[in-house]
Amino acid sequence: MAEAKEKKPQPKKEKKKAAKPYVQHKYCPKCGPGVWLAEHKDRKSCGRCGYFEKK
Ligand SMILES: [Zn+2]
């Protein structure tokens, strides 16, 4: 007796576009949009004006 294999049609899952490989960065409040704060261990800092904020 041949067993009928149950073959379910597998709908192709569309891969969601990965937004960004990086962590969401925050804009520098001083420099404005376009300048992100760099991620550090326990703080974020702006490499442009030196602004930083603790996490
Ligand atoms: Zn800045």
mmCIF file of the protein (N, C-alpha, C, O) and its ligand, coordinates in Angstrom:
data_MODEL
# 
_entry.id   MODEL 
# 
loop_
_entity.id 
_entity.type 
_entity.pdbx_number_of_molecules 
1 polymer     1 
2 non-polymer 1 
# 
_entity_poly.entity_id                      1 
_entity_poly.type                           'polypeptide(L)' 
_entity_poly.nstd_linkage                   no 
_entity_poly.nstd_monomer                   no 
_entity_poly.pdbx_seq_one_letter_code       MAEAKEKKPQPKKEKKKAAKPYVQHKYCPKCGPGVWLAEHKDRKSCGRCGYFEKK 
_entity_poly.pdbx_seq_one_letter_code_can   MAEAKEKKPQPKKEKKKAAKPYVQHKYCPKCGPGVWLAEHKDRKSCGRCGYFEKK 
_entity_poly.pdbx_strand_id                 A 
# 
loop_
_entity_poly_seq.entity_id 
_entity_poly_seq.num 
_entity_poly_seq.mon_id 
_entity_poly_seq.hetero 
1 1  MET n 
1 2  ALA n 
1 3  GLU n 
1 4  ALA n 
1 5  LYS n 
1 6  GLU n 
1 7  LYS n 
1 8  LYS n 
1 9  PRO n 
1 10 GLN n 
1 11 PRO n 
1 12 LYS n 
1 13 LYS n 
1 14 GLU n 
1 15 LYS n 
1 16 LYS n 
1 17 LYS n 
1 18 ALA n 
1 19 ALA n 
1 20 LYS n 
1 21 PRO n 
1 22 TYR n 
1 23 VAL n 
1 24 GLN n 
1 25 HIS n 
1 26 LYS n 
1 27 TYR n 
1 28 CYS n 
1 29 PRO n 
1 30 LYS n 
1 31 CYS n 
1 32 GLY n 
1 33 PRO n 
1 34 GLY n 
1 35 VAL n 
1 36 TRP n 
1 37 LEU n 
1 38 ALA n 
1 39 GLU n 
1 40 HIS n 
1 41 LYS n 
1 42 ASP n 
1 43 ARG n 
1 44 LYS n 
1 45 SER n 
1 46 CYS n 
1 47 GLY n 
1 48 ARG n 
1 49 CYS n 
1 50 GLY n 
1 51 TYR n 
1 52 PHE n 
1 53 GLU n 
1 54 LYS n 
1 55 LYS n 
# 
loop_
_struct_asym.id 
_struct_asym.entity_id 
A 1 
B 2 
# 
loop_
_chem_comp.id 
_chem_comp.type 
_chem_comp.mon_nstd_flag 
ALA 'L-peptide linking' y 
ARG 'L-peptide linking' y 
ASP 'L-peptide linking' y 
CYS 'L-peptide linking' y 
GLN 'L-peptide linking' y 
GLU 'L-peptide linking' y 
GLY 'peptide linking'   y 
HIS 'L-peptide linking' y 
LEU 'L-peptide linking' y 
LYS 'L-peptide linking' y 
MET 'L-peptide linking' y 
PHE 'L-peptide linking' y 
PRO 'L-peptide linking' y 
SER 'L-peptide linking' y 
TRP 'L-peptide linking' y 
TYR 'L-peptide linking' y 
VAL 'L-peptide linking' y 
ZN  non-polymer         . 
# 
_pdbx_entity_nonpoly.entity_id   2 
_pdbx_entity_nonpoly.name        ? 
_pdbx_entity_nonpoly.comp_id     ZN 
# 
_pdbx_nonpoly_scheme.asym_id         B 
_pdbx_nonpoly_scheme.entity_id       2 
_pdbx_nonpoly_scheme.mon_id          ZN 
_pdbx_nonpoly_scheme.ndb_seq_num     1 
_pdbx_nonpoly_scheme.pdb_seq_num     101 
_pdbx_nonpoly_scheme.auth_seq_num    101 
_pdbx_nonpoly_scheme.pdb_mon_id      ZN 
_pdbx_nonpoly_scheme.auth_mon_id     ZN 
_pdbx_nonpoly_scheme.pdb_strand_id   A 
_pdbx_nonpoly_scheme.pdb_ins_code    . 
# 
loop_
_atom_site.group_PDB 
_atom_site.id 
_atom_site.type_symbol 
_atom_site.label_atom_id 
_atom_site.label_alt_id 
_atom_site.label_comp_id 
_atom_site.label_asym_id 
_atom_site.label_entity_id 
_atom_site.label_seq_id 
_atom_site.pdbx_PDB_ins_code 
_atom_site.Cartn_x 
_atom_site.Cartn_y 
_atom_site.Cartn_z 
_atom_site.occupancy 
_atom_site.B_iso_or_equiv 
_atom_site.pdbx_formal_charge 
_atom_site.auth_seq_id 
_atom_site.auth_comp_id 
_atom_site.auth_asym_id 
_atom_site.auth_atom_id 
_atom_site.pdbx_PDB_model_num 
ATOM   1   N  N  . MET A 1 1  ? 0.855  -1.207 0.000  1.00 0.00 ? 1   MET A N  1 
ATOM   2   C  CA . MET A 1 1  ? 0.000  0.000  0.000  1.00 0.00 ? 1   MET A CA 1 
ATOM   3   C  C  . MET A 1 1  ? 0.887  1.252  0.000  1.00 0.00 ? 1   MET A C  1 
ATOM   4   O  O  . MET A 1 1  ? 1.696  1.485  0.898  1.00 0.00 ? 1   MET A O  1 
ATOM   5   N  N  . ALA A 1 2  ? 0.698  1.984  -0.984 1.00 0.00 ? 2   ALA A N  1 
ATOM   6   C  CA . ALA A 1 2  ? 1.486  3.216  -1.067 1.00 0.00 ? 2   ALA A CA 1 
ATOM   7   C  C  . ALA A 1 2  ? 0.791  4.325  -0.287 1.00 0.00 ? 2   ALA A C  1 
ATOM   8   O  O  . ALA A 1 2  ? -0.387 4.623  -0.481 1.00 0.00 ? 2   ALA A O  1 
ATOM   9   N  N  . GLU A 1 3  ? 1.549  4.896  0.568  1.00 0.00 ? 3   GLU A N  1 
ATOM   10  C  CA . GLU A 1 3  ? 0.947  5.968  1.361  1.00 0.00 ? 3   GLU A CA 1 
ATOM   11  C  C  . GLU A 1 3  ? 0.968  7.267  0.559  1.00 0.00 ? 3   GLU A C  1 
ATOM   12  O  O  . GLU A 1 3  ? 1.980  7.688  0.000  1.00 0.00 ? 3   GLU A O  1 
ATOM   13  N  N  . ALA A 1 4  ? -0.165 7.843  0.543  1.00 0.00 ? 4   ALA A N  1 
ATOM   14  C  CA . ALA A 1 4  ? -0.240 9.113  -0.176 1.00 0.00 ? 4   ALA A CA 1 
ATOM   15  C  C  . ALA A 1 4  ? 0.376  10.206 0.680  1.00 0.00 ? 4   ALA A C  1 
ATOM   16  O  O  . ALA A 1 4  ? -0.055 10.472 1.802  1.00 0.00 ? 4   ALA A O  1 
ATOM   17  N  N  . LYS A 1 5  ? 1.346  10.796 0.141  1.00 0.00 ? 5   LYS A N  1 
ATOM   18  C  CA . LYS A 1 5  ? 2.010  11.854 0.909  1.00 0.00 ? 5   LYS A CA 1 
ATOM   19  C  C  . LYS A 1 5  ? 1.140  13.102 0.900  1.00 0.00 ? 5   LYS A C  1 
ATOM   20  O  O  . LYS A 1 5  ? 0.646  13.565 -0.128 1.00 0.00 ? 5   LYS A O  1 
ATOM   21  N  N  . GLU A 1 6  ? 0.995  13.587 2.054  1.00 0.00 ? 6   GLU A N  1 
ATOM   22  C  CA . GLU A 1 6  ? 0.217  14.842 2.124  1.00 0.00 ? 6   GLU A CA 1 
ATOM   23  C  C  . GLU A 1 6  ? 1.126  15.989 1.736  1.00 0.00 ? 6   GLU A C  1 
ATOM   24  O  O  . GLU A 1 6  ? 2.108  16.303 2.409  1.00 0.00 ? 6   GLU A O  1 
ATOM   25  N  N  . LYS A 1 7  ? 0.779  16.567 0.680  1.00 0.00 ? 7   LYS A N  1 
ATOM   26  C  CA . LYS A 1 7  ? 1.610  17.685 0.234  1.00 0.00 ? 7   LYS A CA 1 
ATOM   27  C  C  . LYS A 1 7  ? 0.795  18.962 0.269  1.00 0.00 ? 7   LYS A C  1 
ATOM   28  O  O  . LYS A 1 7  ? -0.080 19.219 -0.558 1.00 0.00 ? 7   LYS A O  1 
ATOM   29  N  N  . LYS A 1 8  ? 1.126  19.719 1.245  1.00 0.00 ? 8   LYS A N  1 
ATOM   30  C  CA . LYS A 1 8  ? 0.397  20.980 1.333  1.00 0.00 ? 8   LYS A CA 1 
ATOM   31  C  C  . LYS A 1 8  ? 1.083  22.023 0.466  1.00 0.00 ? 8   LYS A C  1 
ATOM   32  O  O  . LYS A 1 8  ? 2.304  22.177 0.475  1.00 0.00 ? 8   LYS A O  1 
ATOM   33  N  N  . PRO A 1 9  ? 0.292  22.695 -0.242 1.00 0.00 ? 9   PRO A N  1 
ATOM   34  C  CA . PRO A 1 9  ? 0.885  23.792 -1.042 1.00 0.00 ? 9   PRO A CA 1 
ATOM   35  C  C  . PRO A 1 9  ? 1.438  24.867 -0.119 1.00 0.00 ? 9   PRO A C  1 
ATOM   36  O  O  . PRO A 1 9  ? 0.754  25.406 0.750  1.00 0.00 ? 9   PRO A O  1 
ATOM   37  N  N  . GLN A 1 10 ? 2.686  25.142 -0.351 1.00 0.00 ? 10  GLN A N  1 
ATOM   38  C  CA . GLN A 1 10 ? 3.287  26.144 0.528  1.00 0.00 ? 10  GLN A CA 1 
ATOM   39  C  C  . GLN A 1 10 ? 3.282  27.501 -0.153 1.00 0.00 ? 10  GLN A C  1 
ATOM   40  O  O  . GLN A 1 10 ? 3.983  27.741 -1.136 1.00 0.00 ? 10  GLN A O  1 
ATOM   41  N  N  . PRO A 1 11 ? 2.485  28.352 0.396  1.00 0.00 ? 11  PRO A N  1 
ATOM   42  C  CA . PRO A 1 11 ? 2.457  29.717 -0.160 1.00 0.00 ? 11  PRO A CA 1 
ATOM   43  C  C  . PRO A 1 11 ? 3.774  30.423 0.114  1.00 0.00 ? 11  PRO A C  1 
ATOM   44  O  O  . PRO A 1 11 ? 4.312  30.406 1.221  1.00 0.00 ? 11  PRO A O  1 
ATOM   45  N  N  . LYS A 1 12 ? 4.241  31.015 -0.899 1.00 0.00 ? 12  LYS A N  1 
ATOM   46  C  CA . LYS A 1 12 ? 5.530  31.701 -0.725 1.00 0.00 ? 12  LYS A CA 1 
ATOM   47  C  C  . LYS A 1 12 ? 5.353  32.891 0.190  1.00 0.00 ? 12  LYS A C  1 
ATOM   48  O  O  . LYS A 1 12 ? 4.536  33.786 -0.026 1.00 0.00 ? 12  LYS A O  1 
ATOM   49  N  N  . LYS A 1 13 ? 6.142  32.846 1.191  1.00 0.00 ? 13  LYS A N  1 
ATOM   50  C  CA . LYS A 1 13 ? 6.065  33.979 2.106  1.00 0.00 ? 13  LYS A CA 1 
ATOM   51  C  C  . LYS A 1 13 ? 6.934  35.110 1.585  1.00 0.00 ? 13  LYS A C  1 
ATOM   52  O  O  . LYS A 1 13 ? 8.127  34.965 1.320  1.00 0.00 ? 13  LYS A O  1 
ATOM   53  N  N  . GLU A 1 14 ? 6.289  36.192 1.463  1.00 0.00 ? 14  GLU A N  1 
ATOM   54  C  CA . GLU A 1 14 ? 7.073  37.330 0.985  1.00 0.00 ? 14  GLU A CA 1 
ATOM   55  C  C  . GLU A 1 14 ? 7.924  37.867 2.116  1.00 0.00 ? 14  GLU A C  1 
ATOM   56  O  O  . GLU A 1 14 ? 7.451  38.179 3.209  1.00 0.00 ? 14  GLU A O  1 
ATOM   57  N  N  . LYS A 1 15 ? 9.147  37.955 1.812  1.00 0.00 ? 15  LYS A N  1 
ATOM   58  C  CA . LYS A 1 15 ? 10.048 38.458 2.853  1.00 0.00 ? 15  LYS A CA 1 
ATOM   59  C  C  . LYS A 1 15 ? 9.799  39.933 3.064  1.00 0.00 ? 15  LYS A C  1 
ATOM   60  O  O  . LYS A 1 15 ? 9.732  40.738 2.135  1.00 0.00 ? 15  LYS A O  1 
ATOM   61  N  N  . LYS A 1 16 ? 9.669  40.231 4.320  1.00 0.00 ? 16  LYS A N  1 
ATOM   62  C  CA . LYS A 1 16 ? 9.486  41.648 4.610  1.00 0.00 ? 16  LYS A CA 1 
ATOM   63  C  C  . LYS A 1 16 ? 10.807 42.364 4.416  1.00 0.00 ? 16  LYS A C  1 
ATOM   64  O  O  . LYS A 1 16 ? 11.872 41.886 4.805  1.00 0.00 ? 16  LYS A O  1 
ATOM   65  N  N  . LYS A 1 17 ? 10.702 43.472 3.828  1.00 0.00 ? 17  LYS A N  1 
ATOM   66  C  CA . LYS A 1 17 ? 11.923 44.230 3.607  1.00 0.00 ? 17  LYS A CA 1 
ATOM   67  C  C  . LYS A 1 17 ? 12.476 44.693 4.942  1.00 0.00 ? 17  LYS A C  1 
ATOM   68  O  O  . LYS A 1 17 ? 11.824 45.396 5.713  1.00 0.00 ? 17  LYS A O  1 
ATOM   69  N  N  . ALA A 1 18 ? 13.669 44.280 5.171  1.00 0.00 ? 18  ALA A N  1 
ATOM   70  C  CA . ALA A 1 18 ? 14.301 44.712 6.412  1.00 0.00 ? 18  ALA A CA 1 
ATOM   71  C  C  . ALA A 1 18 ? 14.493 46.220 6.340  1.00 0.00 ? 18  ALA A C  1 
ATOM   72  O  O  . ALA A 1 18 ? 15.149 46.751 5.444  1.00 0.00 ? 18  ALA A O  1 
ATOM   73  N  N  . ALA A 1 19 ? 13.910 46.869 7.295  1.00 0.00 ? 19  ALA A N  1 
ATOM   74  C  CA . ALA A 1 19 ? 13.977 48.323 7.279  1.00 0.00 ? 19  ALA A CA 1 
ATOM   75  C  C  . ALA A 1 19 ? 15.431 48.793 7.226  1.00 0.00 ? 19  ALA A C  1 
ATOM   76  O  O  . ALA A 1 19 ? 15.887 49.384 6.247  1.00 0.00 ? 19  ALA A O  1 
ATOM   77  N  N  . LYS A 1 20 ? 16.109 48.516 8.277  1.00 0.00 ? 20  LYS A N  1 
ATOM   78  C  CA . LYS A 1 20 ? 17.513 48.918 8.320  1.00 0.00 ? 20  LYS A CA 1 
ATOM   79  C  C  . LYS A 1 20 ? 18.277 47.962 9.202  1.00 0.00 ? 20  LYS A C  1 
ATOM   80  O  O  . LYS A 1 20 ? 17.794 47.561 10.261 1.00 0.00 ? 20  LYS A O  1 
ATOM   81  N  N  . PRO A 1 21 ? 19.437 47.602 8.781  1.00 0.00 ? 21  PRO A N  1 
ATOM   82  C  CA . PRO A 1 21 ? 20.229 46.673 9.579  1.00 0.00 ? 21  PRO A CA 1 
ATOM   83  C  C  . PRO A 1 21 ? 20.705 47.308 10.865 1.00 0.00 ? 21  PRO A C  1 
ATOM   84  O  O  . PRO A 1 21 ? 21.101 46.619 11.804 1.00 0.00 ? 21  PRO A O  1 
ATOM   85  N  N  . TYR A 1 22 ? 20.664 48.592 10.898 1.00 0.00 ? 22  TYR A N  1 
ATOM   86  C  CA . TYR A 1 22 ? 21.170 49.268 12.082 1.00 0.00 ? 22  TYR A CA 1 
ATOM   87  C  C  . TYR A 1 22 ? 20.050 49.556 13.062 1.00 0.00 ? 22  TYR A C  1 
ATOM   88  O  O  . TYR A 1 22 ? 18.864 49.478 12.745 1.00 0.00 ? 22  TYR A O  1 
ATOM   89  N  N  . VAL A 1 23 ? 20.468 49.882 14.223 1.00 0.00 ? 23  VAL A N  1 
ATOM   90  C  CA . VAL A 1 23 ? 19.493 50.264 15.229 1.00 0.00 ? 23  VAL A CA 1 
ATOM   91  C  C  . VAL A 1 23 ? 18.933 51.621 14.856 1.00 0.00 ? 23  VAL A C  1 
ATOM   92  O  O  . VAL A 1 23 ? 19.597 52.445 14.227 1.00 0.00 ? 23  VAL A O  1 
ATOM   93  N  N  . GLN A 1 24 ? 17.735 51.821 15.250 1.00 0.00 ? 24  GLN A N  1 
ATOM   94  C  CA . GLN A 1 24 ? 17.139 53.113 14.924 1.00 0.00 ? 24  GLN A CA 1 
ATOM   95  C  C  . GLN A 1 24 ? 17.930 54.235 15.580 1.00 0.00 ? 24  GLN A C  1 
ATOM   96  O  O  . GLN A 1 24 ? 18.120 54.275 16.796 1.00 0.00 ? 24  GLN A O  1 
ATOM   97  N  N  . HIS A 1 25 ? 18.363 55.104 14.758 1.00 0.00 ? 25  HIS A N  1 
ATOM   98  C  CA . HIS A 1 25 ? 19.131 56.210 15.301 1.00 0.00 ? 25  HIS A CA 1 
ATOM   99  C  C  . HIS A 1 25 ? 18.231 57.400 15.552 1.00 0.00 ? 25  HIS A C  1 
ATOM   100 O  O  . HIS A 1 25 ? 17.142 57.558 15.001 1.00 0.00 ? 25  HIS A O  1 
ATOM   101 N  N  . LYS A 1 26 ? 18.759 58.198 16.404 1.00 0.00 ? 26  LYS A N  1 
ATOM   102 C  CA . LYS A 1 26 ? 17.992 59.370 16.762 1.00 0.00 ? 26  LYS A CA 1 
ATOM   103 C  C  . LYS A 1 26 ? 18.690 60.598 16.203 1.00 0.00 ? 26  LYS A C  1 
ATOM   104 O  O  . LYS A 1 26 ? 19.917 60.701 16.190 1.00 0.00 ? 26  LYS A O  1 
ATOM   105 N  N  . TYR A 1 27 ? 17.891 61.490 15.759 1.00 0.00 ? 27  TYR A N  1 
ATOM   106 C  CA . TYR A 1 27 ? 18.483 62.714 15.240 1.00 0.00 ? 27  TYR A CA 1 
ATOM   107 C  C  . TYR A 1 27 ? 19.025 63.558 16.367 1.00 0.00 ? 27  TYR A C  1 
ATOM   108 O  O  . TYR A 1 27 ? 18.533 63.537 17.496 1.00 0.00 ? 27  TYR A O  1 
ATOM   109 N  N  . CYS A 1 28 ? 20.029 64.280 16.028 1.00 0.00 ? 28  CYS A N  1 
ATOM   110 C  CA . CYS A 1 28 ? 20.569 65.201 17.017 1.00 0.00 ? 28  CYS A CA 1 
ATOM   111 C  C  . CYS A 1 28 ? 19.621 66.390 17.113 1.00 0.00 ? 28  CYS A C  1 
ATOM   112 O  O  . CYS A 1 28 ? 19.279 67.004 16.103 1.00 0.00 ? 28  CYS A O  1 
ATOM   113 N  N  . PRO A 1 29 ? 19.203 66.706 18.320 1.00 0.00 ? 29  PRO A N  1 
ATOM   114 C  CA . PRO A 1 29 ? 18.271 67.824 18.511 1.00 0.00 ? 29  PRO A CA 1 
ATOM   115 C  C  . PRO A 1 29 ? 18.907 69.170 18.195 1.00 0.00 ? 29  PRO A C  1 
ATOM   116 O  O  . PRO A 1 29 ? 18.214 70.153 17.933 1.00 0.00 ? 29  PRO A O  1 
ATOM   117 N  N  . LYS A 1 30 ? 20.194 69.198 18.222 1.00 0.00 ? 30  LYS A N  1 
ATOM   118 C  CA . LYS A 1 30 ? 20.872 70.469 17.956 1.00 0.00 ? 30  LYS A CA 1 
ATOM   119 C  C  . LYS A 1 30 ? 21.143 70.643 16.466 1.00 0.00 ? 30  LYS A C  1 
ATOM   120 O  O  . LYS A 1 30 ? 20.911 71.705 15.888 1.00 0.00 ? 30  LYS A O  1 
ATOM   121 N  N  . CYS A 1 31 ? 21.634 69.579 15.872 1.00 0.00 ? 31  CYS A N  1 
ATOM   122 C  CA . CYS A 1 31 ? 21.990 69.668 14.452 1.00 0.00 ? 31  CYS A CA 1 
ATOM   123 C  C  . CYS A 1 31 ? 20.776 69.454 13.565 1.00 0.00 ? 31  CYS A C  1 
ATOM   124 O  O  . CYS A 1 31 ? 20.749 69.885 12.412 1.00 0.00 ? 31  CYS A O  1 
ATOM   125 N  N  . GLY A 1 32 ? 19.782 68.791 14.111 1.00 0.00 ? 32  GLY A N  1 
ATOM   126 C  CA . GLY A 1 32 ? 18.570 68.581 13.335 1.00 0.00 ? 32  GLY A CA 1 
ATOM   127 C  C  . GLY A 1 32 ? 18.630 67.314 12.513 1.00 0.00 ? 32  GLY A C  1 
ATOM   128 O  O  . GLY A 1 32 ? 19.607 66.564 12.548 1.00 0.00 ? 32  GLY A O  1 
ATOM   129 N  N  . PRO A 1 33 ? 17.552 67.095 11.767 1.00 0.00 ? 33  PRO A N  1 
ATOM   130 C  CA . PRO A 1 33 ? 17.448 65.900 10.929 1.00 0.00 ? 33  PRO A CA 1 
ATOM   131 C  C  . PRO A 1 33 ? 18.614 65.804 9.960  1.00 0.00 ? 33  PRO A C  1 
ATOM   132 O  O  . PRO A 1 33 ? 19.005 66.797 9.347  1.00 0.00 ? 33  PRO A O  1 
ATOM   133 N  N  . GLY A 1 34 ? 19.159 64.622 9.825  1.00 0.00 ? 34  GLY A N  1 
ATOM   134 C  CA . GLY A 1 34 ? 20.287 64.464 8.921  1.00 0.00 ? 34  GLY A CA 1 
ATOM   135 C  C  . GLY A 1 34 ? 21.527 64.083 9.697  1.00 0.00 ? 34  GLY A C  1 
ATOM   136 O  O  . GLY A 1 34 ? 22.444 63.434 9.193  1.00 0.00 ? 34  GLY A O  1 
ATOM   137 N  N  . VAL A 1 35 ? 21.515 64.510 10.936 1.00 0.00 ? 35  VAL A N  1 
ATOM   138 C  CA . VAL A 1 35 ? 22.658 64.161 11.792 1.00 0.00 ? 35  VAL A CA 1 
ATOM   139 C  C  . VAL A 1 35 ? 22.177 63.221 12.879 1.00 0.00 ? 35  VAL A C  1 
ATOM   140 O  O  . VAL A 1 35 ? 21.367 63.584 13.732 1.00 0.00 ? 35  VAL A O  1 
ATOM   141 N  N  . TRP A 1 36 ? 22.689 62.019 12.830 1.00 0.00 ? 36  TRP A N  1 
ATOM   142 C  CA . TRP A 1 36 ? 22.241 61.058 13.816 1.00 0.00 ? 36  TRP A CA 1 
ATOM   143 C  C  . TRP A 1 36 ? 23.185 61.018 15.008 1.00 0.00 ? 36  TRP A C  1 
ATOM   144 O  O  . TRP A 1 36 ? 24.355 61.398 14.954 1.00 0.00 ? 36  TRP A O  1 
ATOM   145 N  N  . LEU A 1 37 ? 22.591 60.534 16.075 1.00 0.00 ? 37  LEU A N  1 
ATOM   146 C  CA . LEU A 1 37 ? 23.411 60.335 17.262 1.00 0.00 ? 37  LEU A CA 1 
ATOM   147 C  C  . LEU A 1 37 ? 24.038 58.956 17.167 1.00 0.00 ? 37  LEU A C  1 
ATOM   148 O  O  . LEU A 1 37 ? 23.376 57.974 16.833 1.00 0.00 ? 37  LEU A O  1 
ATOM   149 N  N  . ALA A 1 38 ? 25.290 58.905 17.459 1.00 0.00 ? 38  ALA A N  1 
ATOM   150 C  CA . ALA A 1 38 ? 25.994 57.632 17.399 1.00 0.00 ? 38  ALA A CA 1 
ATOM   151 C  C  . ALA A 1 38 ? 25.643 56.804 18.625 1.00 0.00 ? 38  ALA A C  1 
ATOM   152 O  O  . ALA A 1 38 ? 25.514 57.316 19.737 1.00 0.00 ? 38  ALA A O  1 
ATOM   153 N  N  . GLU A 1 39 ? 25.495 55.529 18.387 1.00 0.00 ? 39  GLU A N  1 
ATOM   154 C  CA . GLU A 1 39 ? 25.121 54.638 19.479 1.00 0.00 ? 39  GLU A CA 1 
ATOM   155 C  C  . GLU A 1 39 ? 26.346 54.230 20.269 1.00 0.00 ? 39  GLU A C  1 
ATOM   156 O  O  . GLU A 1 39 ? 27.348 53.774 19.720 1.00 0.00 ? 39  GLU A O  1 
ATOM   157 N  N  . HIS A 1 40 ? 26.237 54.403 21.546 1.00 0.00 ? 40  HIS A N  1 
ATOM   158 C  CA . HIS A 1 40 ? 27.299 53.926 22.419 1.00 0.00 ? 40  HIS A CA 1 
ATOM   159 C  C  . HIS A 1 40 ? 26.683 53.016 23.460 1.00 0.00 ? 40  HIS A C  1 
ATOM   160 O  O  . HIS A 1 40 ? 25.467 52.843 23.544 1.00 0.00 ? 40  HIS A O  1 
ATOM   161 N  N  . LYS A 1 41 ? 27.558 52.456 24.234 1.00 0.00 ? 41  LYS A N  1 
ATOM   162 C  CA . LYS A 1 41 ? 27.079 51.516 25.247 1.00 0.00 ? 41  LYS A CA 1 
ATOM   163 C  C  . LYS A 1 41 ? 25.933 52.087 26.066 1.00 0.00 ? 41  LYS A C  1 
ATOM   164 O  O  . LYS A 1 41 ? 24.842 51.521 26.132 1.00 0.00 ? 41  LYS A O  1 
ATOM   165 N  N  . ASP A 1 42 ? 26.211 53.209 26.678 1.00 0.00 ? 42  ASP A N  1 
ATOM   166 C  CA . ASP A 1 42 ? 25.203 53.742 27.585 1.00 0.00 ? 42  ASP A CA 1 
ATOM   167 C  C  . ASP A 1 42 ? 24.823 55.169 27.258 1.00 0.00 ? 42  ASP A C  1 
ATOM   168 O  O  . ASP A 1 42 ? 24.249 55.889 28.075 1.00 0.00 ? 42  ASP A O  1 
ATOM   169 N  N  . ARG A 1 43 ? 25.157 55.555 26.047 1.00 0.00 ? 43  ARG A N  1 
ATOM   170 C  CA . ARG A 1 43 ? 24.782 56.921 25.685 1.00 0.00 ? 43  ARG A CA 1 
ATOM   171 C  C  . ARG A 1 43 ? 24.753 57.061 24.175 1.00 0.00 ? 43  ARG A C  1 
ATOM   172 O  O  . ARG A 1 43 ? 25.254 56.218 23.430 1.00 0.00 ? 43  ARG A O  1 
ATOM   173 N  N  . LYS A 1 44 ? 24.164 58.125 23.769 1.00 0.00 ? 44  LYS A N  1 
ATOM   174 C  CA . LYS A 1 44 ? 24.173 58.452 22.348 1.00 0.00 ? 44  LYS A CA 1 
ATOM   175 C  C  . LYS A 1 44 ? 24.845 59.801 22.207 1.00 0.00 ? 44  LYS A C  1 
ATOM   176 O  O  . LYS A 1 44 ? 24.646 60.711 23.012 1.00 0.00 ? 44  LYS A O  1 
ATOM   177 N  N  . SER A 1 45 ? 25.631 59.898 21.182 1.00 0.00 ? 45  SER A N  1 
ATOM   178 C  CA . SER A 1 45 ? 26.330 61.165 21.047 1.00 0.00 ? 45  SER A CA 1 
ATOM   179 C  C  . SER A 1 45 ? 26.351 61.631 19.605 1.00 0.00 ? 45  SER A C  1 
ATOM   180 O  O  . SER A 1 45 ? 26.288 60.843 18.662 1.00 0.00 ? 45  SER A O  1 
ATOM   181 N  N  . CYS A 1 46 ? 26.440 62.911 19.480 1.00 0.00 ? 46  CYS A N  1 
ATOM   182 C  CA . CYS A 1 46 ? 26.528 63.499 18.153 1.00 0.00 ? 46  CYS A CA 1 
ATOM   183 C  C  . CYS A 1 46 ? 27.993 63.786 17.856 1.00 0.00 ? 46  CYS A C  1 
ATOM   184 O  O  . CYS A 1 46 ? 28.699 64.416 18.642 1.00 0.00 ? 46  CYS A O  1 
ATOM   185 N  N  . GLY A 1 47 ? 28.416 63.313 16.722 1.00 0.00 ? 47  GLY A N  1 
ATOM   186 C  CA . GLY A 1 47 ? 29.822 63.513 16.393 1.00 0.00 ? 47  GLY A CA 1 
ATOM   187 C  C  . GLY A 1 47 ? 30.079 64.885 15.801 1.00 0.00 ? 47  GLY A C  1 
ATOM   188 O  O  . GLY A 1 47 ? 31.215 65.252 15.499 1.00 0.00 ? 47  GLY A O  1 
ATOM   189 N  N  . ARG A 1 48 ? 29.022 65.618 15.645 1.00 0.00 ? 48  ARG A N  1 
ATOM   190 C  CA . ARG A 1 48 ? 29.172 66.907 14.993 1.00 0.00 ? 48  ARG A CA 1 
ATOM   191 C  C  . ARG A 1 48 ? 29.290 68.040 16.004 1.00 0.00 ? 48  ARG A C  1 
ATOM   192 O  O  . ARG A 1 48 ? 30.208 68.860 15.961 1.00 0.00 ? 48  ARG A O  1 
ATOM   193 N  N  . CYS A 1 49 ? 28.321 68.050 16.916 1.00 0.00 ? 49  CYS A N  1 
ATOM   194 C  CA . CYS A 1 49 ? 28.334 69.161 17.870 1.00 0.00 ? 49  CYS A CA 1 
ATOM   195 C  C  . CYS A 1 49 ? 28.748 68.708 19.258 1.00 0.00 ? 49  CYS A C  1 
ATOM   196 O  O  . CYS A 1 49 ? 28.981 69.528 20.145 1.00 0.00 ? 49  CYS A O  1 
ATOM   197 N  N  . GLY A 1 50 ? 28.837 67.410 19.438 1.00 0.00 ? 50  GLY A N  1 
ATOM   198 C  CA . GLY A 1 50 ? 29.294 66.942 20.735 1.00 0.00 ? 50  GLY A CA 1 
ATOM   199 C  C  . GLY A 1 50 ? 28.154 66.680 21.698 1.00 0.00 ? 50  GLY A C  1 
ATOM   200 O  O  . GLY A 1 50 ? 28.371 66.296 22.847 1.00 0.00 ? 50  GLY A O  1 
ATOM   201 N  N  . TYR A 1 51 ? 26.965 66.887 21.231 1.00 0.00 ? 51  TYR A N  1 
ATOM   202 C  CA . TYR A 1 51 ? 25.796 66.637 22.069 1.00 0.00 ? 51  TYR A CA 1 
ATOM   203 C  C  . TYR A 1 51 ? 25.695 65.153 22.395 1.00 0.00 ? 51  TYR A C  1 
ATOM   204 O  O  . TYR A 1 51 ? 25.945 64.303 21.541 1.00 0.00 ? 51  TYR A O  1 
ATOM   205 N  N  . PHE A 1 52 ? 25.332 64.852 23.615 1.00 0.00 ? 52  PHE A N  1 
ATOM   206 C  CA . PHE A 1 52 ? 25.113 63.441 23.949 1.00 0.00 ? 52  PHE A CA 1 
ATOM   207 C  C  . PHE A 1 52 ? 24.039 63.314 24.997 1.00 0.00 ? 52  PHE A C  1 
ATOM   208 O  O  . PHE A 1 52 ? 23.785 64.237 25.771 1.00 0.00 ? 52  PHE A O  1 
ATOM   209 N  N  . GLU A 1 53 ? 23.440 62.210 25.009 1.00 0.00 ? 53  GLU A N  1 
ATOM   210 C  CA . GLU A 1 53 ? 22.426 61.969 26.027 1.00 0.00 ? 53  GLU A CA 1 
ATOM   211 C  C  . GLU A 1 53 ? 22.541 60.550 26.533 1.00 0.00 ? 53  GLU A C  1 
ATOM   212 O  O  . GLU A 1 53 ? 22.843 59.610 25.797 1.00 0.00 ? 53  GLU A O  1 
ATOM   213 N  N  . LYS A 1 54 ? 22.284 60.438 27.834 1.00 0.00 ? 54  LYS A N  1 
ATOM   214 C  CA . LYS A 1 54 ? 22.369 59.121 28.449 1.00 0.00 ? 54  LYS A CA 1 
ATOM   215 C  C  . LYS A 1 54 ? 21.157 58.316 28.085 1.00 0.00 ? 54  LYS A C  1 
ATOM   216 O  O  . LYS A 1 54 ? 20.074 58.851 27.845 1.00 0.00 ? 54  LYS A O  1 
ATOM   217 N  N  . LYS A 1 55 ? 21.352 57.045 28.047 1.00 0.00 ? 55  LYS A N  1 
ATOM   218 C  CA . LYS A 1 55 ? 20.223 56.175 27.720 1.00 0.00 ? 55  LYS A CA 1 
ATOM   219 C  C  . LYS A 1 55 ? 19.373 55.969 28.954 1.00 0.00 ? 55  LYS A C  1 
ATOM   220 O  O  . LYS A 1 55 ? 18.365 55.264 28.899 1.00 0.00 ? 55  LYS A O  1 
HETATM 221 ZN ZN . ZN  B 2 .  ? 24.703 67.506 16.900 1.00 0.00 2 101 ZN  A ZN 1 
# 
